[in-house]
């Protein structure tokens, strides 16, 4: 017996009779939303617009306001009444050993942050920082632990305005160097002259070719000074602070100054 599985279609026979149509009245109704629902939808749209506008305002305020507040903090820290009390190197170099030099600053009322390593101390060298009068050693330690290049502009302004660093090197004779940020002179040339005046150096001792711009861009001036019968060479150099610390937000007119005195 054979089975045919592929021929199971029903046979349809055409015949005359009535044609039935589906009821399309539902499709012919207007598609307009009822007024009550439209009103509710309108309220949702208005509420969404208000919320979106509020969120956008907050975002813009956070971005723009944060920048404005940061800049205000920088200006506030730079406007503080601070005194540098720069060490007069021809006097400091006569103070004897490093401990006496450091104690002299402390006795004068300065807050000193000592960064001298054990190796430097063993070699007779010293690195100390005079802090701004309104910055504690603890706060300074936190900021210095970050690294000055990693500070915000407000933090850098707080730490640098009113501070200086003194390095004493006794490996070959005696060499002393003071560095600081000058936020008031406005130009590197003015900063150099201000430093020369603060140290009491005589510009007339500058030899021919002893002033200008060196190979790395420092504006400098050199000369000599007699201290207790010993002739020392002084050199004052300055460069834009942004060339030393790439900290966005600090004034473009800020200057990094170095004063060196060597035997």
C-alpha positions as semicolon CSV with decimal commas, in nm:
position;residue;x (nm);y (nm);z (nm)
1;X;0,000;0,000;0,000
2;X;0,137;0,344;-0,090
3;X;0,065;0,667;0,096
4;X;0,076;1,004;-0,073
5;X;0,164;1,275;0,179
6;X;0,188;1,562;-0,071
7;X;-0,158;1,573;-0,219
8;X;-0,383;1,662;0,071
9;X;-0,522;1,995;-0,052
10;X;-0,890;2,066;-0,014
11;X;-1,064;2,124;-0,340
12;X;-1,264;2,450;-0,354
13;X;-1,554;2,491;-0,583
14;X;-1,648;2,837;-0,708
15;X;-2,015;2,926;-0,664
16;X;-2,237;3,234;-0,665
17;X;-2,344;3,386;-0,330
18;X;-2,340;3,701;-0,110
19;X;-2,003;3,875;-0,034
20;X;-1,944;3,968;0,331
21;X;-1,738;4,277;0,421
22;X;-1,570;4,353;0,755
23;X;-1,704;4,643;0,961
24;X;-1,461;4,936;0,897
25;X;-1,643;5,197;1,103
26;X;-1,375;5,181;1,374
27;X;-1,110;5,280;1,124
28;X;-1,310;5,579;1,011
29;X;-1,323;5,743;1,353
30;X;-1,108;6,061;1,392
31;X;-0,758;6,002;1,530
32;X;-0,752;6,320;1,744
33;X;-0,655;6,272;2,109
34;X;-0,924;6,367;2,359
35;X;-0,883;6,716;2,505
36;X;-0,831;6,588;2,858
37;X;-0,547;6,365;2,748
38;X;-0,397;6,644;2,540
39;X;-0,400;6,871;2,846
40;X;-0,226;6,607;3,055
41;X;0,028;6,548;2,779
42;X;0,092;6,924;2,761
43;X;0,161;6,934;3,133
44;X;0,412;6,652;3,094
45;X;0,586;6,838;2,811
46;X;0,605;7,160;3,013
47;X;0,732;6,973;3,319
48;X;0,997;6,795;3,112
49;X;1,109;7,127;2,962
50;X;1,136;7,287;3,307
51;X;1,329;6,994;3,451
52;X;1,559;6,980;3,147
53;X;1,624;7,353;3,166
54;X;1,699;7,329;3,537
55;X;1,942;7,043;3,481
56;X;2,112;7,231;3,196
57;X;2,143;7,540;3,416
58;X;2,301;7,334;3,692
59;X;2,548;7,175;3,450
60;X;2,647;7,511;3,302
61;X;2,672;7,667;3,647
62;X;2,888;7,378;3,764
63;X;3,124;7,419;3,469
64;X;3,134;7,797;3,442
65;X;3,079;7,866;3,810
66;X;3,353;7,627;3,913
67;X;3,600;7,803;3,684
68;X;3,494;8,143;3,816
69;X;3,525;8,030;4,177
70;X;3,869;7,881;4,109
71;X;3,989;8,206;3,951
72;X;3,848;8,403;4,243
73;X;4,047;8,181;4,482
74;X;4,365;8,248;4,284
75;X;4,309;8,624;4,296
76;X;4,229;8,608;4,667
77;X;4,548;8,415;4,745
78;X;4,757;8,656;4,540
79;X;4,597;8,958;4,710
80;X;4,697;8,837;5,058
81;X;4,916;9,068;5,260
82;X;5,237;8,866;5,270
83;X;5,600;8,958;5,316
84;X;5,883;8,775;5,148
85;X;6,162;8,891;5,380
86;X;6,414;8,762;5,129
87;X;6,744;8,652;5,284
88;X;7,021;8,900;5,211
89;X;7,285;8,653;5,101
90;X;7,595;8,866;5,176
91;X;7,474;8,875;5,538
92;X;7,355;8,514;5,554
93;X;7,687;8,382;5,427
94;X;7,856;8,528;5,735
95;X;7,624;8,350;5,980
96;X;7,840;8,040;6,009
97;X;7,707;7,687;5,986
98;X;7,371;7,576;5,850
99;X;7,212;7,536;6,191
100;X;7,295;7,896;6,278
101;X;7,160;8,018;5,945
102;X;6,832;7,832;5,994
103;X;6,796;7,946;6,354
104;X;6,852;8,305;6,245
105;X;6,544;8,289;6,026
106;X;6,340;8,126;6,302
107;X;6,448;8,395;6,550
108;X;6,334;8,657;6,299
109;X;5,984;8,506;6,308
110;X;5,990;8,303;5,987
111;X;5,820;7,964;5,958
112;X;6,085;7,733;5,813
113;X;6,011;7,403;5,638
114;X;6,329;7,193;5,625
115;X;6,355;6,964;5,321
116;X;6,722;6,870;5,368
117;X;6,784;6,500;5,310
118;X;7,019;6,296;5,529
119;X;7,271;6,273;5,244
120;X;7,264;6,650;5,193
121;X;7,303;6,716;5,565
122;X;7,599;6,476;5,583
123;X;7,765;6,665;5,299
124;X;7,717;6,995;5,480
125;X;7,441;7,114;5,249
126;X;7,095;7,247;5,337
127;X;6,758;7,304;5,168
128;X;6,500;7,507;5,357
129;X;6,178;7,682;5,262
130;X;6,041;7,994;5,423
131;X;5,662;7,957;5,425
132;X;5,402;8,231;5,391
133;X;5,300;8,353;5,735
134;X;4,946;8,213;5,699
135;X;5,050;7,863;5,585
136;X;5,138;7,606;5,852
137;X;5,411;7,345;5,820
138;X;5,142;7,075;5,817
139;X;4,948;7,237;5,532
140;X;5,268;7,305;5,342
141;X;5,373;6,943;5,382
142;X;5,045;6,826;5,229
143;X;5,085;7,060;4,932
144;X;5,453;6,982;4,874
145;X;5,376;6,609;4,888
146;X;5,159;6,656;4,579
147;X;5,443;6,823;4,390
148;X;5,415;7,189;4,291
149;X;5,347;7,112;3,920
150;X;5,044;6,907;4,030
151;X;4,886;7,181;4,240
152;X;4,583;7,379;4,131
153;X;4,639;7,746;4,054
154;X;4,475;7,843;4,384
155;X;4,697;7,604;4,582
156;X;5,010;7,722;4,401
157;X;4,922;8,086;4,464
158;X;4,867;8,009;4,833
159;X;5,201;7,829;4,866
160;X;5,427;8,037;4,640
161;X;5,310;8,388;4,724
162;X;5,529;8,491;5,016
163;X;5,765;8,193;5,020
164;X;6,121;8,130;4,911
165;X;6,368;7,841;4,901
166;X;6,728;7,862;5,019
167;X;6,985;7,607;4,903
168;X;7,327;7,597;5,065
169;X;7,599;7,394;4,891
170;X;7,934;7,349;5,064
171;X;8,074;7,075;4,838
172;X;8,316;7,320;4,672
173;X;8,358;7,632;4,877
174;X;8,027;7,796;4,963
175;X;7,737;7,859;4,727
176;X;7,397;7,993;4,827
177;X;7,090;8,020;4,608
178;X;6,748;8,168;4,677
179;X;6,452;8,103;4,447
180;X;6,100;8,241;4,463
181;X;5,799;8,342;4,257
182;X;5,752;8,713;4,191
183;X;5,386;8,804;4,133
184;X;5,423;9,184;4,146
185;X;5,708;9,300;3,919
186;X;5,521;9,221;3,598
187;X;5,821;9,148;3,373
188;X;6,137;8,939;3,401
189;X;6,353;9,251;3,358
190;X;6,177;9,430;3,644
191;X;6,200;9,117;3,860
192;X;6,578;9,100;3,806
193;X;6,625;9,463;3,906
194;X;6,398;9,422;4,211
195;X;6,605;9,123;4,327
196;X;6,932;9,311;4,279
197;X;6,797;9,598;4,487
198;X;6,666;9,370;4,763
199;X;7,011;9,208;4,801
200;X;7,196;9,537;4,798
201;X;7,408;9,435;4,500
202;X;7,583;9,709;4,305
203;X;7,489;9,695;3,933
204;X;7,806;9,892;3,859
205;X;8,008;9,575;3,930
206;X;7,848;9,400;3,634
207;X;8,124;9,328;3,378
208;X;8,088;9,363;3,005
209;X;7,869;9,078;2,883
210;X;7,750;9,014;3,238
211;X;7,385;9,078;3,155
212;X;7,149;8,942;2,893
213;X;6,961;8,624;2,813
214;X;7,127;8,284;2,851
215;X;7,091;7,973;2,635
216;X;6,782;7,848;2,820
217;X;6,595;8,177;2,814
218;X;6,681;8,323;3,156
219;X;6,724;8,698;3,174
220;X;7,027;8,750;3,400
221;X;7,277;8,993;3,545
222;X;7,599;8,920;3,734
223;X;7,844;9,116;3,944
224;X;8,069;9,097;4,248
225;X;8,042;9,192;4,613
226;X;8,304;9,212;4,888
227;X;8,199;9,037;5,209
228;X;8,446;9,062;5,495
229;X;8,741;9,085;5,259
230;X;8,628;8,795;5,041
231;X;8,501;8,869;4,692
232;X;8,187;8,679;4,597
233;X;8,017;8,657;4,260
234;X;7,645;8,719;4,248
235;X;7,403;8,629;3,974
236;X;7,035;8,713;3,947
237;X;6,825;8,537;3,683
238;X;6,456;8,531;3,601
239;X;6,218;8,356;3,365
240;X;5,843;8,330;3,324
241;X;5,696;8,118;3,603
242;X;5,502;7,920;3,341
243;X;5,835;7,797;3,202
244;X;5,907;7,630;3,536
245;X;5,560;7,523;3,652
246;X;5,293;7,453;3,392
247;X;4,999;7,546;3,615
248;X;4,697;7,682;3,430
249;X;4,530;7,979;3,596
250;X;4,832;8,162;3,737
251;X;4,901;8,513;3,602
252;X;5,100;8,528;3,280
253;X;5,310;8,803;3,439
254;X;5,435;8,580;3,724
255;X;5,814;8,541;3,726
256;X;6,047;8,276;3,870
257;X;6,355;8,440;4,021
258;X;6,689;8,294;4,131
259;X;6,963;8,470;4,328
260;X;7,302;8,299;4,362
261;X;7,610;8,396;4,561
262;X;7,932;8,196;4,523
263;X;8,285;8,235;4,655
